[in-house]
Amino acid sequence: NAGVTQTPKFQVLKTGQSMTLQCAQDMNHEYMSWYRQDPGMGLRLIHYSVGAGITDQGEVPNGYNVSRSTTEDFPLRLLSAAPSQTSVYFCASRPLKGYGNTEAFFGQGTRLTVV
Amino acid sequence: GNSVTQMEGPVTLSEEAFLTINCTYTATGYPSLFWYVQYPGEGLQLLLKATKADDKGSNKGFEATYRKETTSFHLEKGSVQVSDSAVYFCALMMDSNYQLIWGAGTKLIIKP
């Protein structure tokens, strides 16, 4: 049971470059989300999706795009990387039914450095 | 709006000490409450949860009680181990909304 798989684990980008962080889950969860984790700021929601074909913005969406063509995959695209996007990124998934009582499953994270 | 406030860290304790990490919340309604733990180099994982007032969540020797009167969900453990060293996050979720609202996290360091 793989759970939530994120790739890559580490990435260094130059300012202005673009890249895609991959996230896949094998639990058939409707809800998927992307967070960034910065020191002293906890987790901030970037984008989320409640099902294939449906995405929405979170707290800090600027500079990021997402798509959800399948239930399993939820890639995060950085359009033009900036040093302010240096962070650790986490993908998470969760079932929607009974959402007040359900556990979120996290990937192991992607540590991104933009130079 | 809804929010979660945790005590700032790091919290440094000796092995076998008693642990309390404070968490209070603000919510317009009755949220579910969670504690997640993040071990070094890993993603977050659910530690325990409570979905209504006076519920007690427990796991791996950790406990937290949902206190509506004080809007709190403090994490406690009677005797910590070095392996408990991690970052602990308190979070809430409303039934009317499927978003998790996170505290800033508290780093716990246990010294042998």
Interface residues (C-beta under 8 A of the other chain):
Chain A: V4 Y31 G40 M41 G42 L43 L45 Y48 V50 G58 F90 A92 R94 L96 Y99 G100 N101 E103 A104 F105 F106 G107 Q108 G109
Chain B: P31 S32 Y36 G41 E42 G43 L44 Q45 L46 K49 T51 F89 M93 M94 D95 Y98 Q99 L100 W102 G103 A104 G105
